[in-house]
């Protein structure tokens, strides 16, 4: 147990701090090395380690990333960002625009991918408009997290929940149930950030901006959006999320009429490697029973199935998501839900709470790290300063989401 716990803590340190300078490991490499170390120290036998890699989630990730790759190749993201960033008339309307575009894209596409593609565009425009960077970077990261709430394909942890909940609650049911909460949370997010930075956001119209208009490939964009719609239709019809994503991605490769290797070049392969390794690391610490013991502390309250029990579960998910990050937590927590009094509601609470919890700390979600790192020097923010803003955003989002 001690060896598994040490491996998990060191792996999480690498993931949280992006890299340890003295060994030069980034997140994917840290996850792979951690997975190997987990087997070496006896935290998990080799056969169990291979079984721990959930191919349903990995295939779902790959399918969504491939569709997003074709959209990126068509310059769809650049065109959408251009429309929002050039039509905003004030600093506040620009922040609301970034929030809603990011949230909408993150609802069906992987939020990490959306952050990778939008961060440099947002930075370029706020520099040209002479605006403070931090409020817009926080809006981008938090909207990507919140936007992922509304679907099982919006972020990695929801994909894990969706795969585990198959047969309990479907893609369409979950989307219909959480959409109002997601929209309300996006409004609340933007309003809170505007209030927090009310003294730094200049009043009046923005400075004139004239960024070059990107040349969007309309045909490839239409085909890619059609594939995304097909994915949603198949998922709503009850097809497994992995099967729906790969069917849509495969059809898109056939009809795209562009060399597939170009789209493959846009796919974030490191993200797939990262999650494969993370599956093994988390399975090892779960095998040791560390997180289960944490769950056992609040299990009696959760078993009651009333409001107090729900609040105890939500609090556990939020706290644990920021101790070990939301994806590792969800990998373990999906095993707790079937034993809860109301499993369907349990899966919804787990998906929503773990996603919103990503806004609390800088390391609460990969999206936060991607945005702040992608912004370079303008994204430099300390852990405690991020927490000061993130605590307000997270509390407001949780209250709004679960009240609805």
C-alpha positions in Angstrom: 0.0 0.0 0.0 2.8 2.4 0.9 4.6 1.9 -2.4 1.4 2.5 -4.4 0.7 5.6 -2.4 4.2 7.0 -3.0 4.0 6.3 -6.7 0.6 8.0 -6.9 1.8 11.1 -5.0 5.0 11.5 -7.1 3.0 11.0 -10.3 0.4 13.6 -9.3 3.3 16.0 -8.4 4.6 15.7 -11.9 1.1 16.2 -13.4 0.3 19.1 -11.2 3.6 20.9 -11.6 3.8 20.1 -15.3 7.4 18.9 -14.9 10.1 18.3 -12.4 13.1 20.3 -13.7 15.7 17.8 -12.5 14.2 14.9 -14.5 12.4 16.8 -17.2 9.1 14.7 -17.2 6.0 16.3 -18.7 2.5 15.1 -17.9 2.2 12.2 -20.4 5.7 10.9 -19.6 5.0 11.2 -15.9 1.8 9.2 -16.2 3.6 6.5 -18.2 6.5 6.3 -15.8 4.0 6.2 -12.9 2.1 3.4 -14.5 5.3 1.3 -14.9 6.4 2.2 -11.4 3.0 1.1 -10.0 3.6 -2.4 -11.5 7.2 -2.5 -10.4 6.4 -1.7 -6.7 3.7 -4.3 -6.7 0.8 -1.9 -6.5 -0.9 -3.7 -9.4 0.0 -7.0 -11.2 0.8 -6.6 -14.9 -2.4 -8.3 -16.1 -4.5 -6.1 -13.9 -2.6 -3.0 -15.2 -3.5 -3.9 -18.7 -7.1 -4.5 -17.8 -7.2 -1.1 -16.0 -6.8 0.8 -19.2 -10.4 1.4 -20.1 -10.5 1.1 -23.9 -14.1 2.5 -24.1 -12.9 5.8 -22.7 -9.6 5.8 -24.8 -11.6 5.1 -28.0 -14.2 7.8 -27.1 -11.4 10.3 -26.5 -9.7 9.4 -29.9 -13.0 9.7 -31.8 -13.8 13.1 -30.4 -10.2 14.3 -30.8 -10.3 13.2 -34.5 -13.5 15.1 -35.2 -12.0 18.2 -33.5 -8.9 17.7 -35.5 -10.8 18.0 -38.8 -12.5 21.2 -37.4 -9.1 22.6 -36.5 -7.8 21.7 -40.0 -10.8 23.6 -41.5 -9.9 26.6 -39.3 -13.3 26.5 -37.7 -12.0 27.5 -34.3 -10.1 30.4 -35.6 -13.1 31.7 -37.5 -15.4 31.4 -34.5 -12.9 33.2 -32.3 -12.5 35.9 -35.0 -16.3 36.6 -35.0 -16.5 36.9 -31.3 -13.3 38.8 -30.8 -14.0 41.4 -33.5 -17.7 42.0 -32.8 -17.4 42.6 -29.1 -18.0 46.3 -28.4 -16.8 46.5 -24.8 -14.4 44.7 -22.4 -17.4 43.1 -20.6 -19.2 42.0 -23.8 -15.9 40.4 -25.0 -15.6 38.5 -21.7 -19.2 37.2 -22.0 -18.6 36.3 -25.7 -15.5 34.3 -24.8 -17.4 32.5 -22.0 -20.3 31.4 -24.2 -18.3 30.4 -27.2 -15.9 28.4 -25.1 -18.7 26.8 -23.1 -20.6 25.9 -26.3 -17.6 24.3 -28.0 -16.7 22.4 -24.8 -20.2 21.0 -24.5 -19.6 18.5 -27.3 -15.9 18.6 -28.0 -13.2 17.8 -25.5 -12.7 21.0 -23.4 -8.9 20.5 -23.2 -8.7 20.6 -27.0 -10.9 23.8 -27.1 -8.5 25.4 -24.6 -5.4 24.4 -26.7 -6.9 26.0 -29.8 -8.5 29.1 -28.3 -5.8 30.2 -25.8 -3.4 31.8 -28.3 -6.3 33.5 -30.2 -7.6 35.0 -27.0 -4.2 36.2 -25.9 -3.6 37.8 -29.3 -6.8 39.8 -29.2 -6.5 41.0 -25.6 -3.0 42.2 -26.4 -4.2 44.1 -29.4 -7.2 45.6 -27.5 -4.9 46.5 -24.6 -6.9 44.5 -22.0 -5.7 42.8 -18.8 -5.1 39.1 -19.5 -6.1 37.4 -16.3 -9.9 37.9 -16.4 -10.1 36.6 -19.9 -7.9 33.6 -19.2 -10.0 32.8 -16.2 -13.1 33.1 -18.3 -11.7 30.8 -20.9 -10.6 28.1 -18.4 -13.7 28.2 -16.2 -16.1 28.3 -19.2 -14.3 25.3 -20.7 -14.8 23.4 -17.4 -18.5 24.5 -17.0 -19.3 23.9 -20.7 -18.2 20.3 -20.3 -20.9 19.8 -17.6 -23.7 19.4 -20.1 -22.6 16.3 -22.0 -20.8 13.0 -21.6 -18.3 14.1 -24.3 -17.4 17.5 -22.9 -14.5 16.4 -20.8 -12.5 13.3 -19.9 -14.2 12.7 -16.5 -17.6 13.0 -18.0 -16.6 10.4 -20.6 -15.6 8.1 -17.8 -18.9 8.7 -16.1 -20.9 8.2 -19.3 -19.2 4.9 -20.0 -19.9 3.7 -16.5 -23.5 5.0 -16.6 -24.4 3.3 -19.9 -27.7 1.6 -19.4 -28.5 3.8 -16.4 -28.8 7.3 -17.9 -28.3 8.0 -21.6 -26.5 10.7 -23.5 -29.7 12.6 -24.4 -31.2 12.3 -20.9 -28.1 13.6 -19.3 -27.8 16.5 -21.8 -31.5 17.5 -21.4 -31.1 17.4 -17.6 -28.0 19.4 -17.3 -28.3 21.9 -20.2 -30.3 24.5 -18.2 -27.8 24.3 -15.3 -24.8 24.6 -17.7 -26.3 27.7 -19.4 -27.0 29.3 -16.0 -23.5 28.5 -14.8 -22.0 30.2 -17.8 -24.0 33.3 -17.2 -23.0 33.2 -13.5 -19.3 32.6 -14.4 -19.1 35.6 -16.6 -21.0 37.8 -14.2 -18.7 36.8 -11.3 -15.5 37.4 -13.2 -16.8 40.8 -14.4 -17.5 41.6 -10.7 -14.2 40.3 -9.4 -12.3 42.4 -12.0 -14.7 45.4 -12.2 -11.8 47.8 -11.4 -9.5 46.4 -14.1 -12.0 46.1 -17.0 -12.1 49.4 -18.8 -15.6 51.0 -19.4 -16.6 52.2 -22.8 -15.8 50.8 -26.3 -12.8 48.7 -27.1 -9.8 50.0 -29.1 -10.1 49.4 -32.8 -9.0 45.9 -33.7 -8.2 44.6 -37.2 -6.9 41.0 -37.0 -6.8 39.2 -40.3 -9.9 37.2 -41.1 -9.1 33.5 -41.3 -10.0 31.6 -44.5 -12.3 28.9 -43.3 -12.8 25.8 -45.3 -16.6 25.8 -45.5 -17.0 22.3 -47.0 -14.7 20.6 -44.5 -16.4 22.5 -41.7 -19.8 21.4 -42.8 -18.7 17.8 -43.0 -17.0 17.9 -39.6 -20.1 19.5 -37.9 -22.2 16.8 -39.6 -20.0 14.2 -38.1 -20.4 15.8 -34.7 -24.1 15.9 -35.1 -24.1 12.2 -36.1 -22.1 11.4 -33.0 -24.7 13.1 -30.9 -27.6 11.4 -32.7 -26.1 7.9 -32.3 -25.3 8.6 -28.6 -28.8 9.8 -28.0 -30.1 6.7 -29.8 -28.4 4.5 -27.2 -25.2 3.5 -29.1 -22.2 3.4 -26.8 -20.3 6.6 -26.6 -17.1 5.0 -27.9 -19.0 3.3 -30.8 -20.8 6.5 -31.7 -17.7 8.6 -31.7 -15.7 6.1 -33.8 -18.6 5.7 -36.3 -18.8 9.4 -36.8 -15.0 9.9 -37.0 -14.6 7.0 -39.5 -17.4 8.3 -41.8 -15.7 11.8 -41.6 -12.4 10.3 -42.7 -14.2 8.8 -45.7 -16.0 11.9 -46.8 -13.5 14.6 -45.8 -11.6 14.3 -49.1 -8.4 15.4 -47.4 -5.4 13.3 -46.5 -6.2 11.7 -43.1 -2.6 12.1 -42.0 -3.2 15.9 -41.8 -6.0 15.3 -39.3 -3.9 12.7 -37.4 -1.3 15.4 -37.0 -3.8 17.6 -35.2 -4.8 14.8 -32.8 -3.4 15.2 -29.3 -1.8 11.8 -29.0 -0.1 12.8 -25.8 -3.5 13.1 -24.2 -4.3 9.5 -25.0 -1.0 8.3 -23.6 -1.6 10.4 -20.5 -4.9 8.8 -19.8 -3.7 5.3 -20.5 -0.9 5.7 -17.9 -3.3 7.5 -15.5 -5.7 4.6 -15.6 -3.0 2.3 -14.3 -1.7 4.7 -11.6 -5.2 5.3 -10.3 -6.1 1.6 -10.4 -3.0 0.9 -8.3 -4.0 3.4 -5.6 -7.6 2.2 -5.8 -6.4 -1.4 -5.3 -4.6 -0.2 -2.2 -7.9 1.2 -0.9 -6.7 4.7 -0.2 -9.6 6.6 -1.8 -12.1 4.0 -0.7 -11.3 4.7 2.9 -12.0 8.4 2.3 -15.3 7.4 0.8 -16.1 5.1 3.8 -15.9 8.1 6.1 -18.9 9.8 4.5 -20.6 6.6 3.3 -23.2 6.5 6.1 -24.4 10.0 5.3 -24.5 9.3 1.6 -26.4 6.1 2.1 -29.3 8.1 3.6 -30.2 9.4 0.1 -31.5 12.8 1.4 -30.3 16.3 0.9 -27.6 16.0 3.6 -26.3 12.9 2.0 -26.2 14.6 -1.4 -24.3 17.5 0.0 -21.8 15.2 1.7 -21.2 13.4 -1.6 -20.8 16.7 -3.5 -18.4 18.0 -0.9 -16.4 14.8 -1.0 -16.1 15.0 -4.8 -15.1 18.6 -4.8 -12.5 18.2 -2.1 -11.1 15.0 -3.5 -11.0 16.3 -7.1 -8.7 19.0 -5.9 -6.5 16.7 -3.9 -5.9 14.2 -6.7 -7.4 16.1 -9.7 -10.9 15.3 -11.0 -10.0 12.6 -13.6 -8.2 10.4 -11.1 -11.0 10.9 -8.6 -13.7 10.0 -11.1 -11.8 6.8 -12.2 -12.3 5.6 -8.6 -15.6 7.2 -7.7 -17.6 5.6 -10.6 -17.3 2.4 -8.6 -19.0 4.0 -5.6 -22.1 5.2 -7.4 -23.9 1.8 -8.1 -24.2 1.2 -4.3 -25.7 4.7 -3.7 -29.5 4.9 -3.0 -30.2 6.6 -6.3 -27.4 5.6 -8.8 -28.8 7.7 -11.7 -28.7 10.9 -9.6 -25.3 9.7 -8.2 -23.8 9.7 -11.7 -25.2 13.1 -12.4 -23.8 14.5 -9.1 -20.4 13.0 -9.8 -20.2 14.4 -13.3 -21.4 17.9 -12.5 -19.5 18.3 -9.1 -16.2 16.9 -10.4 -16.4 19.1 -13.5 -17.2 22.3 -11.6 -14.6 21.4 -8.9 -12.0 22.0 -11.6 -12.5 25.7 -11.2 -11.4 25.7 -7.6 -7.6 25.4 -7.9 -5.0 25.8 -10.6 -4.4 22.1 -10.6 -8.1 21.2 -10.3 -8.4 20.4 -14.0 -6.1 20.0 -17.0 -7.9 22.8 -18.8 -6.7 25.3 -16.2 -3.1 24.3 -16.7 -3.4 24.3 -20.5 -4.8 27.9 -20.6 -2.3 29.4 -18.1 0.7 27.6 -19.7 -0.5 28.4 -23.2 -0.7 32.1 -22.3 3.0 32.3 -21.5 4.1 35.1 -19.1 0.6 36.5 -19.1 -0.7 33.3 -17.6 1.6 33.3 -14.6 -0.6 33.1 -11.5 0.2 31.6 -8.2 -1.7 28.8 -6.5 -3.2 31.0 -3.8 -4.2 33.9 -6.1 -6.0 31.4 -8.4 -7.7 29.9 -5.4 -8.9 33.3 -4.3 -10.8 33.7 -7.6 -11.6 30.0 -8.1 -13.3 29.6 -4.7 -15.8 32.3 -5.5 -16.5 31.0 -9.0 -16.8 27.4 -7.8 -19.2 28.1 -4.9 -21.4 30.2 -7.2 -21.4 27.5 -9.9 -22.2 24.7 -7.5 -25.1 26.6 -5.9 -26.5 27.6 -9.3 -26.1 24.1 -10.8 -27.6 22.1 -8.0 -30.3 24.6 -7.3 -31.5 24.2 -10.8 
